[in-house]
Structures are given as C-alpha cells and as structure tokens.
C-alpha cells in the first residue's frame, strides 16, 4: 500500500507542478507584452481584471495539461 500512496503523491505533485508552471508562464507572457506596450506607447494598462483573467486561463490550460501527463503516466506510455 505504501508504494501506491507514493505513486499517487508523485502524480499529484506532477499535476500541481503542471498547473502552476502554466500559470506562471502565462503571467510572464502577459507582463512582458504589457511592458512592451508600455515602452512603445507610454501607458501601462495592466489591471487586476487582466491578471485574474490570465490566471483563470492558465489554470484551465494547466489542468488539461496536468491531466494528460497524469493519465500518460498511469498508462505507462513511453516518454512519460
């Protein structure tokens, strides 16, 4: 039973890591685009609503990505 618990914990860490990685990368992309627009126009328009929308989109895409990785690991596909 201990090996099963360890495997579930590893899959949970993989899932959470995928979700957080996608969210952080989406936030970095949004920030870098806003910085480029700020440098070109002189107006910095990053609002709280934009950040929350980016986080929501990142969590949805990260959830799908994490689920695919977890399922691939469970089926022991090559490369995962």
C-alpha positions, 0 to 999 in steps of 0.5 A: 500500500505504501508504494501506491500512496507514493505513486499517487503523491508523485502524480499529484505533485506532477499535476500541481507542478503542471498547473502552476508552471502554466500559470506562471508562464502565462503571467510572464507572457502577459507582463512582458507584452504589457511592458512592451506596450508600455515602452512603445506607447507610454501607458501601462494598462495592466489591471487586476481584471487582466491578471485574474483573467490570465490566471483563470486561463492558465489554470484551465490550460494547466489542468488539461495539461496536468491531466494528460501527463497524469493519465500518460503516466498511469498508462505507462506510455513511453516518454512519460 
